[in-house]
């Protein structure tokens, strides 16, 4: 498989979880599954270096389970990706599945084609024995020539040791409709007549076909999510780019990675893995950590990793306290970004592997 493939496969994140997508240079669009972005018209995509981009969901076909995303950025340096012929797969042929399983870093798994045209839930899919896990959904399936033969789906959870993919001709059907598509508008393709619909409708205006339930609806945020995203916005970060699942956010403020999440529906945590302890003369930095008062934050060490953390019980988040708690969340991000540099300069600590240094 072409070693440049990893440059074309991105992670998709939003308030509902994560998936995968891939870039088609000739269309200047990203491809993913509809079920990966269902309920969201704007999501974040992340390259293999964890750089986030804002992506607009511009065209979906729920029946095909395919969505197209547009990103206002320059991807001209990325290589071209070719689509395979419609019926190029045969039983026993070798394929590779690329993506971000469980939201982990980029992974490629290899396998064979068990069936090039398996009938499942009234649709034909590619079936392979390559490992497919949640998070792989929306990523590409490649043949031995590094051509796209399908779009991975991981929604068939009762199928052990089997992976499935939307066949490439289904993707072609949607791509044939992209000429002149408004890349700032969410549109739905009618699976019956291929009409593109941008206004919320129950039935297709052209052929009368009933459209999927709530296909135009966007998922509502919880009050806690709104509160946390107000704090993230005050840090100067776009909250959509920070979303990393339900009530979970991961992003960089300067060099420091910031994680905000709810633990066991009980505590709201903000954590930053700021530095690694130095390999020599550890006592100086340990004395500093033990002697200083970092309230309302705490510093902790696990192995060599130094963490800065802030925790509150959700019952303590009230109308009277919310301003102070939001201020503490915001200040943690700024303090972590300052402190990681200070610990490097004054105590010989190393930046964490989660840190992001300017190129």
Buried (B, 14 or more C-beta within 10 A) or exposed (E): BBEEBBBBBBBBBBBBBBBBBBBBBEBBBBBBBBBBBBBBBBBBBBBBEBEBBBBBBBBBBBBBBBBBBBBEEEBEEBEEBEBBEEEBBEEEBBBBBBBBBEBEEBBBBBBEBBBBEBEBEEBBBBBBBBBBBBBBBBBBBBBEEBBBBBBBBBBBEEEEEBBBBBBBBBBEBBBEBBEEBEBEBBBBBBBBEBBBBBEEBEEBEEEEBEBBEEBBEEBEBEEEBEBBBBBBEBBEBBBBBBBBBBBBBBBBBBBBBBBBBBEEEEBBBBBBBBBBBBEEEBEEBBEBBEEEEEEEBEBEBEEBBBBBBBBBEEEEBEEEEBEEBBEBBBBBBBBBBBBBBEBBEEBBBBBBEBBBEEE
